[in-house]
Amino acid sequence: AGSPRSAIKSYICAFRKKVELTERLTYRRTFLFWVPLALTWLMMAFEQPFLIAFIARLGDPKLNLAAFGIAGAFAMIIEAPVIMLMSASTALVTGRNSYMKLRRFTDILNVAVTGIQLIVLIPPIFRFIVIGLMGVPEDIARVAHITLIIFLPWAASIGYRRFYQGILIRNNLTRRVTYGTMVRLSVIVTVGLLLYSAGVQGAYVGAAAMSLAVLTEAVATRIMVSGTLKTLITKRDTENGNLGLRSITKFYYPLALTSILSLGVHPFVTFFLARSYMAVESLAVLPVVGSLVFIFRSLGLSYQEVNIALIGRQKQNFRVLRNFAVYLGIVVTVVISVLAFTPLAELWFINVSGLTRELADLSFLPLKIMILLPALTVLLNFQRSLLLINGTTGPISTATALELIGIIAVLLVGIVFLNLIGVVAASLAFVIGKGISTLYLVPRQAAVLRGWKVSTSFRTE
């Protein structure tokens, strides 16, 4: 009791209870199960485009977009260790002891990441990293430094929010997770509008709105979970009663490593972009293009839990879920292609995002290059779900590491040797890196399916 392997199995079994042994899954039920999760991800995906539209319409948009992108990259890598707390609490919190132990672990982790951010914010250290190592112009670095200060509550708020969200999911209260996201989005809109109307500098508007939003969402999530906690702390911990900080660390380390490797790519990309051809323009454009592509990628990111939940105890629903993933990949590719190769791209970048003609013209090619990213995201999350169900999570971290290596290699060649425009090199790197990751998991996925003896033929149900 309390071992990481048994915790993973209990986590998966909790989802599988939704599908009876002999029940035949339909595309309609898959769609209805997937939609609320997709809506939650979509709401989060629209946050950054909304804020970018404000930043682009305020003073000195090129500088502020670049500074916001740099500060955001640092904020994401600093928050990386806390991202998987939702999975950990979903898997491990079964009673009073496991709740108290994981809450203490969460406290330690949140203090640690906030401390790291404070160290990075020390002016000589920040200048050494951003100006000395990354080569960012001093005026952009100055704004990025203040922006990162505003991001200070970000990581710990996300840590607490995800810890309590996992408890909600464990207790079949997933709608409250969506309610929390709605609170977060409402705060972003309200704070963004207020600061925009007050004429606050663009990068600061984005950071303040996002920080206050996640802080409010964390508070709202804690309020929504309070009733569940009253029952939980009186419950005897039969599954994870012997859970301790050491066993939690052993369980959590691979999950945190995957997030660190995945989000750690952003500072590397910023480093190369700052030294590329059209550096400032690339730093300004990448978050705009990336946030648009993420809207479509979010539909694939939301599919992982669907496969885990609905595959069935005998994997009898694999074919329906696999076919649904294929259809989803085709749909997101077609829709983003229509946007990328028609005047809709100009409408988005100029009229919606508020970019100047110069920056909009620079955005078109990267968007066209990245049209495969949403489909690759669907495939990668489908592959990961199969490995999670099988309890073989090691290849997931390896695939993420290979993706990071691939991105850095492409950036090195594209920027240093081929002198490509920075944002163009970055878009190529993202697609190639994601492709490497999915290719690495193909034989691992096949091995899992052979073990299950599941037919892999594609046919319409």
Secondary structure, DSSP 8 states (H G I E B T S, - for coil): ---HHHHHHHHHHHHHTTS-TT----HHHHHHHHHHHHHHHHHHHTHHHHHHHHHHHSSSHHHHHHHHHHHHHHHHHHHGGGTTHHHHHHHH--SHHHHHHHHHHHHHHHHHHHHHHHHHHSHHHHHIIIIIIT---HHHHHHHHHHHHHTTTHHHHHHHHHHHHHHHHHTT-HHHHHHHHHHHHHHHHHHHHHHHHTT--HHHHHHHHHHHHHHHHHHHHHHHHHHHHHHHTTS--SSSTT--HHHHHHHHHHHHHHHHHHHTHHHHHHHHHHTSBTHHHHHHHHHHHHHHHHHHHHHHHTTHHHHHHHS-TT-TTHHHHHHHHHHHHHHHHHHHHHHHTSTHHHIIIIIIS---HHHHHHHHHHHHHGGGHHHHHHHHHHHHHHHHHHT--HHHHHHHHHHHHHHHHHHIIIIIIS--BHHHHHHHHHHHHHHHHHHHHHHHHHHHHHHHT--------
